[in-house]
């Protein structure tokens, strides 16, 4: 069974009944903390665990106000490995995740605040 996001609001996400108050990576069957080298930027080094899961798609929640920036190097890196990237403000990213989770092998990396 693939995990489902039940709710998101600034600083909090509920995944399959479990509340998280820190940034997370949502794999098909588990959730881990997501720490980035630079708080409001996503670099290639920040998605190593994601790539180990061999997704066909990565959804990045860029925060409630879209403050997190995905580096061009990440876009190039993912593209070169055949991984589709969706980067959107977190509420939209959560909706996309729930809509696509059963149809694709995907991972979501979600910033919960700004």
N, C-alpha and C positions, 0 to 999 in steps of 0.2 A: 504494500500500500504506500502510495506517495503522500508525503505530508501536505497538509492544507493550512493556509493562513486564514485564521478565523477573524482576525481584526488587527488593525494598525491605527495608532494615534501617535502623536509626537512623543518620542522617547519610550514607546512600548509596542511590542508586537506579540500576538497570541498565535501560536502554531500548535495545532492538535491539542488544545486545552492547556498548553504550557505557556506562561508569560515570560517574556525576555525583556530586559531593560538595557541591553547592550547590543551593539551591532552584531549581526549573525550571518553565517553562511548556511543556507538551507539546501541540504543534499536530499536525494529522494527519500532516504529513511533515517536521517539524523540531522541535528542542528549543532553547529559549533560557533564559538565566538569568532568574530572577524576583527582582527587588528591590522591596521595599515601602517606602513612606514611613515607616511605623512597623513595626518588626520583627514584632510579634505581633498585628497587626491588618491586615485587608484593607479598604481604602477604594476608592471609585470610581476615583480616580486610579491605583490599582494594577492595574487591569484594562483599560486603554486598548488595549494590544496584543491582548488577548483579543478585545475587541469588534471590532477591525479584521478579525478572521478570520470574523466573522459566524456564531458557533456557535449551535446550537439548545440546547446544554447546556454548562454549565460545572461541572466537578468541582473542588472545592478540597480538597486534602489539608491538614488543619489541624495536622499534626505527629503525632509518635508518641503524645503524650499529649493531643492536642487543644488545645494552648496558643494557637493562632492563632484569633482571633475575627473573624468576618465582620460588618461593620457593617450595621445595618438599612438604611442608604442603599444599600448594594450590592444587597441583596435587592430593594429597591424598584426600583432602576435596572434590574436584570436582568429583573425581572417586567414592567416597562413596555415592554421591548423583546422580550418573548416568549422569553426565554432561561431555561430551567429551571436551577436551582441545586441541586447536591448538595454539601454541606459535611460532611466526616467525617474522623475520624482517618486519617492517611496510609495505613496498611496497608489499611483498608477502602476508601478512595478509590481506591487502586491496583487493588484487586479489581473495583470498580465500573467503572473506566475500561476494564479489559481485557474485561469482560463486555459493555459497551455500545459499544465503539469501532467495531465494524463496522456497527452498526444506526443510529447517530446521528452527526450532524456535531457533534463535541464537542471541547472543549479542557480540559486539566487543568492546574491551577496547584498545585504541590506543595511544601509545607514539609517538609524532611527531618529536622529535629531535634525539639526539644521540642514 
